Amino acid sequence: MDIADLLVSLKSGIVEIEFKSLNSGNTKQVICTLNESYLENHTSMNQNALSETILVYKIDSYKWEDIRTDSIINWNLIESK
């Protein structure tokens, strides 16, 4: 899984990420972004593709989610701005 490509997509628009929750063990899907136009009262951040986790903004709940990169099953760019 290319996390660098995922981070580029997150910064360019809306992405659906499917991952395995470390808490419940269940598979989850989140609709999220790092695009500044969706981040109310937040600034952009630099994230390293080699990090064990990424921080994403869930647009449906207006909350941040920390996702371990090794738990990501799949992701799709839904909308690009």
Secondary structure as GFF3:
##gff-version 3
##sequence-region A 1 81
A	DSSP	alpha_helix	3	12	.	.	.	ID=ss1
A	DSSP	beta_strand	13	20	.	.	.	ID=ss2
A	DSSP	beta_strand	27	33	.	.	.	ID=ss3
A	DSSP	three_ten_helix	36	38	.	.	.	ID=ss4
A	DSSP	beta_strand	53	58	.	.	.	ID=ss5
A	DSSP	beta_strand	63	68	.	.	.	ID=ss6
A	DSSP	three_ten_helix	69	71	.	.	.	ID=ss7
A	DSSP	beta_strand	72	80	.	.	.	ID=ss8
###
